[in-house]
Amino acid sequence: MAFNPFNWLLGLFSLDIGIDLGTANTLVNVRGKGIVINEPSWVAIDKRSRKPLAIGSQAKEMVGRTPANVVAIRPLRDGVISEFEITQAMLEYFIGKAHQQSIVPLPRPRIVIGIPSGATEVEKRAVFDAAMAAGARETHLIEEPSAAAMGAGLPVAEVRGSMIVDIGGGTTEVAIISMGGTVVSRSLRVAGDEMDQDIIVYIRNKYNLFIGERMAEQVKMAIGSAYPLKDEKTFAVRGRNLVSGLPEALEISSVEVREALAGSVQVIIDTIKDALDEAPPEIVADLLETGVCLAGGGSQLQGLADRLSDELHLRVWVAEDPMTCVARGAGMVLEDLDNYGRLLVGLERNTTIKRT
C-alpha cells in the first residue's frame, strides 16, 4: 500500500480507542492515556420513541425503578449485539465522552473492539457496523481471549503455549495461544449473568423469595465462591415473598450460594478440560510451566482459581486488574498495528473502509 501522508497525519492526531464492549461493562482505553471509561453496559430508553434517556452508570441506577414509559436494558446479550441502534447510541456516547477530555477538536478515531471468539459473521458485522455508525474512522475486530491474553501480559507471540480463561458477563472465553495465533478456543455462553440467574432461581425455589438481578449480583460479589471458604459468610437479601406478595429480608450463607453456583462453575470447568483435551501434547507440557491465567470480572469469584487448580492439576492465577485485560490488550494492538495486525479477525474486506 502506498504511503498516504494525509492518513499518517490523521493517525498522528486521532484519539485511537480500544474498546471492551462487554455484556455487563464497557471499558474504553485511549492510546497514551489508558483506561478512561469503565461503565455498565446499560441504556435507559423511552418506550415510545426508543430514544436513550441515560447511558452507563446512570442507567444502571434506574434498573427496576423506572416508570411505565421508561425501560432500562442492556443492548448486548451473551457478548453480542441484540439491540443495534441502542448499541450504536451507547458507543457514540462513550466515544464522545472520551473525546471530551481533549481541549481541541480531533479527527475520527481508529477503534479496536473485542468480540467473542464464537461470534458469527452476522454478529461480527453488527459490531463493525455499530462502531462505524458511531463515528469510527477505521474499525478492527479482535477476539476477546487474544486481547485478554495480551492485556494480562502473557507471551502470546512466543513459541511456547499460553492459556487464558476470560469470564465476562455474557460469555466465558477459553483459548490456548502460541506464536500469536489461537491453537484451541472455546466460547461458552455461561458466565457472570448466568451465575446471577442461578442465585435468583435458587432463592426463589428454596425460600419463595423473588430478588432482582442487582441483588443477585451483590450476593455473588459479597459471598459467592467456587471453593469452601476459610470463614463462611452470610448476606442479607431483600425481595418480594411470592406467597404473601409482601417485602421480606432473610440471610443466606456462602455455602448456599456456592451450591447455587455449582452448575455454572462445573460447566466452565468442563469446557476448560475439553480445550486441554484438544491441545497438542507439546503445548500441554508448556502449560505445566506457564499455567492458566484467569481474566474478566467473573474470574474474581472467590476460590475459583483454587478450584480450577485442583481440577486441572495446573497452576491457575488471576491476572492483575482482570476486568481491564481486554481493553488493555486492544490498546496494545493500537500501539503497534503492523506487528499485531495478525491478531485481528474477520471482515477483512470491510475493515479497509475508512472515514476521514
TORKOL-4160 file (C-alpha; in steps of 0.2 Angstrom, whole numbers, padded with zeros to 4 digits, m for minus):
356
<pt num="1" X="0000" Y="0000" Z="0000"/>
<pt num="2" X="0007" Y="0017" Z="m0005"/>
<pt num="3" X="0011" Y="0029" Z="0009"/>
<pt num="4" X="m0003" Y="0042" Z="0012"/>
<pt num="5" X="0003" Y="0057" Z="0021"/>
<pt num="6" X="m0015" Y="0063" Z="0025"/>
<pt num="7" X="m0019" Y="0046" Z="0033"/>
<pt num="8" X="m0002" Y="0047" Z="0043"/>
<pt num="9" X="m0007" Y="0064" Z="0049"/>
<pt num="10" X="m0024" Y="0058" Z="0054"/>
<pt num="11" X="m0016" Y="0043" Z="0064"/>
<pt num="12" X="m0004" Y="0055" Z="0072"/>
<pt num="13" X="m0018" Y="0066" Z="0079"/>
<pt num="14" X="m0033" Y="0055" Z="0081"/>
<pt num="15" X="m0038" Y="0048" Z="0098"/>
<pt num="16" X="m0037" Y="0030" Z="0095"/>
<pt num="17" X="m0048" Y="0019" Z="0106"/>
<pt num="18" X="m0048" Y="0001" Z="0111"/>
<pt num="19" X="m0065" Y="m0005" Z="0117"/>
<pt num="20" X="m0071" Y="m0020" Z="0128"/>
<pt num="21" X="m0089" Y="m0020" Z="0123"/>
<pt num="22" X="m0095" Y="m0031" Z="0136"/>
<pt num="23" X="m0112" Y="m0038" Z="0141"/>
<pt num="24" X="m0110" Y="m0031" Z="0159"/>
<pt num="25" X="m0097" Y="m0017" Z="0157"/>
<pt num="26" X="m0090" Y="m0007" Z="0143"/>
<pt num="27" X="m0072" Y="m0001" Z="0145"/>
<pt num="28" X="m0063" Y="0012" Z="0134"/>
<pt num="29" X="m0044" Y="0013" Z="0133"/>
<pt num="30" X="m0037" Y="0028" Z="0124"/>
<pt num="31" X="m0020" Y="0027" Z="0117"/>
<pt num="32" X="m0007" Y="0035" Z="0128"/>
<pt num="33" X="m0020" Y="0038" Z="0142"/>
<pt num="34" X="m0025" Y="0021" Z="0147"/>
<pt num="35" X="m0042" Y="0016" Z="0153"/>
<pt num="36" X="m0053" Y="0032" Z="0154"/>
<pt num="37" X="m0071" Y="0024" Z="0154"/>
<pt num="38" X="m0077" Y="0009" Z="0164"/>
<pt num="39" X="m0096" Y="0010" Z="0165"/>
<pt num="40" X="m0110" Y="m0003" Z="0165"/>
<pt num="41" X="m0117" Y="m0008" Z="0148"/>
<pt num="42" X="m0135" Y="m0001" Z="0152"/>
<pt num="43" X="m0146" Y="0011" Z="0142"/>
<pt num="44" X="m0162" Y="0018" Z="0149"/>
<pt num="45" X="m0174" Y="0022" Z="0134"/>
<pt num="46" X="m0191" Y="0029" Z="0131"/>
<pt num="47" X="m0203" Y="0015" Z="0126"/>
<pt num="48" X="m0212" Y="0025" Z="0113"/>
<pt num="49" X="m0198" Y="0034" Z="0104"/>
<pt num="50" X="m0184" Y="0022" Z="0108"/>
<pt num="51" X="m0173" Y="0037" Z="0112"/>
<pt num="52" X="m0159" Y="0035" Z="0125"/>
<pt num="53" X="m0163" Y="0044" Z="0141"/>
<pt num="54" X="m0147" Y="0038" Z="0151"/>
<pt num="55" X="m0132" Y="0028" Z="0147"/>
<pt num="56" X="m0119" Y="0019" Z="0158"/>
<pt num="57" X="m0119" Y="0021" Z="0177"/>
<pt num="58" X="m0134" Y="0032" Z="0177"/>
<pt num="59" X="m0145" Y="0020" Z="0168"/>
<pt num="60" X="m0140" Y="0005" Z="0179"/>
<pt num="61" X="m0146" Y="0015" Z="0194"/>
<pt num="62" X="m0163" Y="0015" Z="0186"/>
<pt num="63" X="m0164" Y="m0004" Z="0184"/>
<pt num="64" X="m0180" Y="m0010" Z="0192"/>
<pt num="65" X="m0185" Y="0008" Z="0197"/>
<pt num="66" X="m0192" Y="0015" Z="0180"/>
<pt num="67" X="m0209" Y="0022" Z="0177"/>
<pt num="68" X="m0221" Y="0014" Z="0165"/>
<pt num="69" X="m0214" Y="0024" Z="0149"/>
<pt num="70" X="m0196" Y="0020" Z="0153"/>
<pt num="71" X="m0186" Y="0004" Z="0152"/>
<pt num="72" X="m0168" Y="0001" Z="0157"/>
<pt num="73" X="m0160" Y="m0013" Z="0145"/>
<pt num="74" X="m0143" Y="m0020" Z="0141"/>
<pt num="75" X="m0141" Y="m0019" Z="0122"/>
<pt num="76" X="m0129" Y="m0033" Z="0122"/>
<pt num="77" X="m0133" Y="m0051" Z="0127"/>
<pt num="78" X="m0121" Y="m0066" Z="0128"/>
<pt num="79" X="m0107" Y="m0054" Z="0122"/>
<pt num="80" X="m0115" Y="m0049" Z="0106"/>
<pt num="81" X="m0127" Y="m0035" Z="0100"/>
<pt num="82" X="m0146" Y="m0038" Z="0102"/>
<pt num="83" X="m0151" Y="m0020" Z="0100"/>
<pt num="84" X="m0142" Y="m0012" Z="0086"/>
<pt num="85" X="m0147" Y="0006" Z="0087"/>
<pt num="86" X="m0146" Y="0007" Z="0106"/>
<pt num="87" X="m0128" Y="m0001" Z="0105"/>
<pt num="88" X="m0124" Y="0012" Z="0092"/>
<pt num="89" X="m0130" Y="0026" Z="0103"/>
<pt num="90" X="m0121" Y="0019" Z="0118"/>
<pt num="91" X="m0104" Y="0018" Z="0108"/>
<pt num="92" X="m0107" Y="0036" Z="0102"/>
<pt num="93" X="m0109" Y="0041" Z="0120"/>
<pt num="94" X="m0093" Y="0033" Z="0126"/>
<pt num="95" X="m0083" Y="0039" Z="0111"/>
<pt num="96" X="m0089" Y="0056" Z="0113"/>
<pt num="97" X="m0085" Y="0055" Z="0132"/>
<pt num="98" X="m0068" Y="0050" Z="0128"/>
<pt num="99" X="m0066" Y="0065" Z="0115"/>
<pt num="100" X="m0072" Y="0077" Z="0128"/>
<pt num="101" X="m0056" Y="0075" Z="0138"/>
<pt num="102" X="m0047" Y="0084" Z="0123"/>
<pt num="103" X="m0046" Y="0103" Z="0123"/>
<pt num="104" X="m0045" Y="0103" Z="0103"/>
<pt num="105" X="m0056" Y="0095" Z="0090"/>
<pt num="106" X="m0049" Y="0078" Z="0085"/>
<pt num="107" X="m0052" Y="0068" Z="0069"/>
<pt num="108" X="m0062" Y="0052" Z="0070"/>
<pt num="109" X="m0054" Y="0038" Z="0080"/>
<pt num="110" X="m0047" Y="0021" Z="0074"/>
<pt num="111" X="m0055" Y="0008" Z="0085"/>
<pt num="112" X="m0051" Y="m0009" Z="0090"/>
<pt num="113" X="m0066" Y="m0019" Z="0098"/>
<pt num="114" X="m0065" Y="m0036" Z="0107"/>
<pt num="115" X="m0078" Y="m0049" Z="0101"/>
<pt num="116" X="m0082" Y="m0067" Z="0107"/>
<pt num="117" X="m0071" Y="m0080" Z="0098"/>
<pt num="118" X="m0088" Y="m0089" Z="0095"/>
<pt num="119" X="m0096" Y="m0074" Z="0086"/>
<pt num="120" X="m0104" Y="m0077" Z="0070"/>
<pt num="121" X="m0101" Y="m0067" Z="0054"/>
<pt num="122" X="m0118" Y="m0058" Z="0056"/>
<pt num="123" X="m0113" Y="m0054" Z="0074"/>
<pt num="124" X="m0096" Y="m0048" Z="0069"/>
<pt num="125" X="m0104" Y="m0037" Z="0056"/>
<pt num="126" X="m0116" Y="m0030" Z="0068"/>
<pt num="127" X="m0101" Y="m0024" Z="0080"/>
<pt num="128" X="m0092" Y="m0017" Z="0065"/>
<pt num="129" X="m0107" Y="m0008" Z="0058"/>
<pt num="130" X="m0111" Y="m0001" Z="0075"/>
<pt num="131" X="m0094" Y="0006" Z="0078"/>
<pt num="132" X="m0093" Y="0014" Z="0061"/>
<pt num="133" X="m0110" Y="0022" Z="0063"/>
<pt num="134" X="m0105" Y="0028" Z="0080"/>
<pt num="135" X="m0091" Y="0039" Z="0072"/>
<pt num="136" X="m0076" Y="0027" Z="0069"/>
<pt num="137" X="m0064" Y="0032" Z="0055"/>
<pt num="138" X="m0057" Y="0014" Z="0055"/>
<pt num="139" X="m0063" Y="m0001" Z="0064"/>
<pt num="140" X="m0054" Y="m0018" Z="0068"/>
<pt num="141" X="m0060" Y="m0033" Z="0077"/>
<pt num="142" X="m0050" Y="m0044" Z="0089"/>
<pt num="143" X="m0056" Y="m0060" Z="0098"/>
<pt num="144" X="m0058" Y="m0056" Z="0117"/>
<pt num="145" X="m0046" Y="m0070" Z="0123"/>
<pt num="146" X="m0032" Y="m0064" Z="0112"/>
<pt num="147" X="m0034" Y="m0046" Z="0118"/>
<pt num="148" X="m0036" Y="m0053" Z="0136"/>
<pt num="149" X="m0020" Y="m0063" Z="0135"/>
<pt num="150" X="m0011" Y="m0048" Z="0129"/>
<pt num="151" X="m0018" Y="m0037" Z="0142"/>
<pt num="152" X="m0013" Y="m0050" Z="0156"/>
<pt num="153" X="0005" Y="m0050" Z="0150"/>
<pt num="154" X="0005" Y="m0067" Z="0143"/>
<pt num="155" X="0019" Y="m0071" Z="0130"/>
<pt num="156" X="0007" Y="m0073" Z="0115"/>
<pt num="157" X="0020" Y="m0070" Z="0102"/>
<pt num="158" X="0032" Y="m0084" Z="0108"/>
<pt num="159" X="0033" Y="m0102" Z="0103"/>
<pt num="160" X="0028" Y="m0109" Z="0120"/>
<pt num="161" X="0009" Y="m0111" Z="0123"/>
<pt num="162" X="m0001" Y="m0100" Z="0135"/>
<pt num="163" X="m0019" Y="m0102" Z="0141"/>
<pt num="164" X="m0032" Y="m0088" Z="0145"/>
<pt num="165" X="m0049" Y="m0090" Z="0153"/>
<pt num="166" X="m0059" Y="m0074" Z="0151"/>
<pt num="167" X="m0075" Y="m0075" Z="0161"/>
<pt num="168" X="m0086" Y="m0060" Z="0157"/>
<pt num="169" X="m0104" Y="m0055" Z="0160"/>
<pt num="170" X="m0111" Y="m0065" Z="0145"/>
<pt num="171" X="m0098" Y="m0076" Z="0139"/>
<pt num="172" X="m0083" Y="m0087" Z="0145"/>
<pt num="173" X="m0069" Y="m0087" Z="0133"/>
<pt num="174" X="m0056" Y="m0101" Z="0134"/>
<pt num="175" X="m0041" Y="m0100" Z="0122"/>
<pt num="176" X="m0024" Y="m0108" Z="0121"/>
<pt num="177" X="m0012" Y="m0097" Z="0111"/>
<pt num="178" X="0005" Y="m0099" Z="0103"/>
<pt num="179" X="0015" Y="m0089" Z="0091"/>
<pt num="180" X="0002" Y="m0075" Z="0090"/>
<pt num="181" X="m0012" Y="m0087" Z="0085"/>
<pt num="182" X="m0025" Y="m0097" Z="0093"/>
<pt num="183" X="m0022" Y="m0116" Z="0094"/>
<pt num="184" X="m0038" Y="m0121" Z="0103"/>
<pt num="185" X="m0053" Y="m0110" Z="0108"/>
<pt num="186" X="m0070" Y="m0112" Z="0116"/>
<pt num="187" X="m0083" Y="m0099" Z="0118"/>
<pt num="188" X="m0097" Y="m0103" Z="0131"/>
<pt num="189" X="m0112" Y="m0093" Z="0134"/>
<pt num="190" X="m0111" Y="m0096" Z="0153"/>
<pt num="191" X="m0103" Y="m0083" Z="0163"/>
<pt num="192" X="m0107" Y="m0069" Z="0176"/>
<pt num="193" X="m0125" Y="m0066" Z="0170"/>
<pt num="194" X="m0129" Y="m0085" Z="0171"/>
<pt num="195" X="m0122" Y="m0086" Z="0189"/>
<pt num="196" X="m0134" Y="m0071" Z="0194"/>
<pt num="197" X="m0149" Y="m0081" Z="0187"/>
<pt num="198" X="m0143" Y="m0096" Z="0197"/>
<pt num="199" X="m0144" Y="m0087" Z="0213"/>
<pt num="200" X="m0161" Y="m0079" Z="0208"/>
<pt num="201" X="m0168" Y="m0096" Z="0204"/>
<pt num="202" X="m0160" Y="m0105" Z="0220"/>
<pt num="203" X="m0168" Y="m0092" Z="0232"/>
<pt num="204" X="m0185" Y="m0092" Z="0223"/>
<pt num="205" X="m0186" Y="m0111" Z="0224"/>
<pt num="206" X="m0179" Y="m0113" Z="0242"/>
<pt num="207" X="m0187" Y="m0098" Z="0251"/>
<pt num="208" X="m0201" Y="m0092" Z="0239"/>
<pt num="209" X="m0192" Y="m0075" Z="0239"/>
<pt num="210" X="m0190" Y="m0066" Z="0222"/>
<pt num="211" X="m0175" Y="m0055" Z="0221"/>
<pt num="212" X="m0169" Y="m0044" Z="0207"/>
<pt num="213" X="m0153" Y="m0045" Z="0196"/>
<pt num="214" X="m0144" Y="m0032" Z="0205"/>
<pt num="215" X="m0147" Y="m0040" Z="0222"/>
<pt num="216" X="m0141" Y="m0057" Z="0215"/>
<pt num="217" X="m0125" Y="m0048" Z="0208"/>
<pt num="218" X="m0122" Y="m0041" Z="0225"/>
<pt num="219" X="m0124" Y="m0058" Z="0233"/>
<pt num="220" X="m0112" Y="m0066" Z="0221"/>
<pt num="221" X="m0099" Y="m0052" Z="0224"/>
<pt num="222" X="m0100" Y="m0052" Z="0243"/>
<pt num="223" X="m0101" Y="m0071" Z="0247"/>
<pt num="224" X="m0101" Y="m0081" Z="0231"/>
<pt num="225" X="m0087" Y="m0094" Z="0229"/>
<pt num="226" X="m0082" Y="m0109" Z="0220"/>
<pt num="227" X="m0072" Y="m0117" Z="0234"/>
<pt num="228" X="m0075" Y="m0119" Z="0253"/>
<pt num="229" X="m0070" Y="m0103" Z="0261"/>
<pt num="230" X="m0059" Y="m0102" Z="0277"/>
<pt num="231" X="m0073" Y="m0092" Z="0286"/>
<pt num="232" X="m0090" Y="m0095" Z="0278"/>
<pt num="233" X="m0101" Y="m0079" Z="0277"/>
<pt num="234" X="m0119" Y="m0073" Z="0277"/>
<pt num="235" X="m0128" Y="m0059" Z="0267"/>
<pt num="236" X="m0145" Y="m0051" Z="0270"/>
<pt num="237" X="m0155" Y="m0052" Z="0254"/>
<pt num="238" X="m0171" Y="m0042" Z="0251"/>
<pt num="239" X="m0185" Y="m0046" Z="0239"/>
<pt num="240" X="m0204" Y="m0050" Z="0237"/>
<pt num="241" X="m0211" Y="m0065" Z="0246"/>
<pt num="242" X="m0220" Y="m0075" Z="0232"/>
<pt num="243" X="m0233" Y="m0082" Z="0244"/>
<pt num="244" X="m0238" Y="m0066" Z="0253"/>
<pt num="245" X="m0233" Y="m0054" Z="0240"/>
<pt num="246" X="m0225" Y="m0043" Z="0254"/>
<pt num="247" X="m0207" Y="m0037" Z="0256"/>
<pt num="248" X="m0196" Y="m0049" Z="0265"/>
<pt num="249" X="m0177" Y="m0050" Z="0270"/>
<pt num="250" X="m0168" Y="m0065" Z="0275"/>
<pt num="251" X="m0150" Y="m0071" Z="0277"/>
<pt num="252" X="m0142" Y="m0084" Z="0266"/>
<pt num="253" X="m0125" Y="m0092" Z="0268"/>
<pt num="254" X="m0110" Y="m0093" Z="0257"/>
<pt num="255" X="m0112" Y="m0112" Z="0257"/>
<pt num="256" X="m0130" Y="m0110" Z="0249"/>
<pt num="257" X="m0123" Y="m0098" Z="0236"/>
<pt num="258" X="m0109" Y="m0110" Z="0232"/>
<pt num="259" X="m0122" Y="m0123" Z="0230"/>
<pt num="260" X="m0132" Y="m0112" Z="0218"/>
<pt num="261" X="m0117" Y="m0108" Z="0208"/>
<pt num="262" X="m0111" Y="m0126" Z="0207"/>
<pt num="263" X="m0119" Y="m0130" Z="0190"/>
<pt num="264" X="m0112" Y="m0115" Z="0180"/>
<pt num="265" X="m0095" Y="m0117" Z="0188"/>
<pt num="266" X="m0094" Y="m0135" Z="0183"/>
<pt num="267" X="m0099" Y="m0131" Z="0165"/>
<pt num="268" X="m0085" Y="m0118" Z="0164"/>
<pt num="269" X="m0073" Y="m0131" Z="0172"/>
<pt num="270" X="m0078" Y="m0145" Z="0159"/>
<pt num="271" X="m0076" Y="m0133" Z="0145"/>
<pt num="272" X="m0058" Y="m0129" Z="0150"/>
<pt num="273" X="m0055" Y="m0148" Z="0151"/>
<pt num="274" X="m0062" Y="m0150" Z="0134"/>
<pt num="275" X="m0050" Y="m0137" Z="0127"/>
<pt num="276" X="m0035" Y="m0145" Z="0136"/>
<pt num="277" X="m0040" Y="m0162" Z="0129"/>
<pt num="278" X="m0039" Y="m0155" Z="0111"/>
<pt num="279" X="m0022" Y="m0146" Z="0114"/>
<pt num="280" X="m0006" Y="m0154" Z="0106"/>
<pt num="281" X="0005" Y="m0163" Z="0120"/>
<pt num="282" X="0019" Y="m0151" Z="0117"/>
<pt num="283" X="0008" Y="m0136" Z="0122"/>
<pt num="284" X="0001" Y="m0146" Z="0137"/>
<pt num="285" X="0019" Y="m0148" Z="0143"/>
<pt num="286" X="0021" Y="m0129" Z="0141"/>
<pt num="287" X="0006" Y="m0126" Z="0152"/>
<pt num="288" X="0013" Y="m0137" Z="0166"/>
<pt num="289" X="0026" Y="m0122" Z="0167"/>
<pt num="290" X="0016" Y="m0107" Z="0162"/>
<pt num="291" X="m0001" Y="m0112" Z="0170"/>
<pt num="292" X="m0018" Y="m0105" Z="0166"/>
<pt num="293" X="m0022" Y="m0086" Z="0168"/>
<pt num="294" X="m0040" Y="m0080" Z="0173"/>
<pt num="295" X="m0046" Y="m0063" Z="0167"/>
<pt num="296" X="m0063" Y="m0054" Z="0166"/>
<pt num="297" X="m0075" Y="m0049" Z="0180"/>
<pt num="298" X="m0081" Y="m0067" Z="0183"/>
<pt num="299" X="m0063" Y="m0073" Z="0187"/>
<pt num="300" X="m0064" Y="m0063" Z="0204"/>
<pt num="301" X="m0077" Y="m0076" Z="0211"/>
<pt num="302" X="m0069" Y="m0081" Z="0227"/>
<pt num="303" X="m0059" Y="m0098" Z="0227"/>
<pt num="304" X="m0061" Y="m0100" Z="0208"/>
<pt num="305" X="m0043" Y="m0101" Z="0205"/>
<pt num="306" X="m0040" Y="m0114" Z="0219"/>
<pt num="307" X="m0055" Y="m0124" Z="0212"/>
<pt num="308" X="m0048" Y="m0124" Z="0195"/>
<pt num="309" X="m0030" Y="m0128" Z="0201"/>
<pt num="310" X="m0037" Y="m0144" Z="0210"/>
<pt num="311" X="m0047" Y="m0149" Z="0195"/>
<pt num="312" X="m0034" Y="m0146" Z="0181"/>
<pt num="313" X="m0018" Y="m0151" Z="0191"/>
<pt num="314" X="m0011" Y="m0134" Z="0184"/>
<pt num="315" X="m0006" Y="m0118" Z="0192"/>
<pt num="316" X="m0020" Y="m0106" Z="0190"/>
<pt num="317" X="m0019" Y="m0087" Z="0194"/>
<pt num="318" X="m0029" Y="m0072" Z="0192"/>
<pt num="319" X="m0022" Y="m0058" Z="0181"/>
<pt num="320" X="m0018" Y="m0041" Z="0188"/>
<pt num="321" X="m0034" Y="m0030" Z="0186"/>
<pt num="322" X="m0043" Y="m0044" Z="0177"/>
<pt num="323" X="m0058" Y="m0033" Z="0172"/>
<pt num="324" X="m0047" Y="m0022" Z="0161"/>
<pt num="325" X="m0037" Y="m0035" Z="0152"/>
<pt num="326" X="m0047" Y="m0035" Z="0136"/>
<pt num="327" X="m0047" Y="m0016" Z="0135"/>
<pt num="328" X="m0029" Y="m0015" Z="0139"/>
<pt num="329" X="m0025" Y="m0028" Z="0125"/>
<pt num="330" X="m0035" Y="m0019" Z="0112"/>
<pt num="331" X="m0025" Y="m0003" Z="0117"/>
<pt num="332" X="m0009" Y="m0013" Z="0114"/>
<pt num="333" X="m0014" Y="m0018" Z="0097"/>
<pt num="334" X="m0017" Y="0000" Z="0093"/>
<pt num="335" X="0000" Y="0005" Z="0098"/>
<pt num="336" X="0008" Y="m0007" Z="0085"/>
<pt num="337" X="m0005" Y="m0012" Z="0072"/>
<pt num="338" X="0009" Y="m0018" Z="0060"/>
<pt num="339" X="0015" Y="m0031" Z="0072"/>
<pt num="340" X="m0001" Y="m0036" Z="0080"/>
<pt num="341" X="m0012" Y="m0035" Z="0064"/>
<pt num="342" X="m0012" Y="m0054" Z="0063"/>
<pt num="343" X="m0022" Y="m0055" Z="0078"/>
<pt num="344" X="m0036" Y="m0045" Z="0070"/>
<pt num="345" X="m0051" Y="m0056" Z="0064"/>
<pt num="346" X="m0064" Y="m0057" Z="0051"/>
<pt num="347" X="m0072" Y="m0045" Z="0039"/>
<pt num="348" X="m0055" Y="m0041" Z="0031"/>
<pt num="349" X="m0064" Y="m0034" Z="0015"/>
<pt num="350" X="m0074" Y="m0022" Z="0026"/>
<pt num="351" X="m0060" Y="m0016" Z="0038"/>
<pt num="352" X="m0052" Y="m0007" Z="0024"/>
<pt num="353" X="m0067" Y="0005" Z="0024"/>
<pt num="354" X="m0061" Y="0021" Z="0032"/>
<pt num="355" X="m0068" Y="0038" Z="0035"/>
<pt num="356" X="m0060" Y="0055" Z="0035"/>
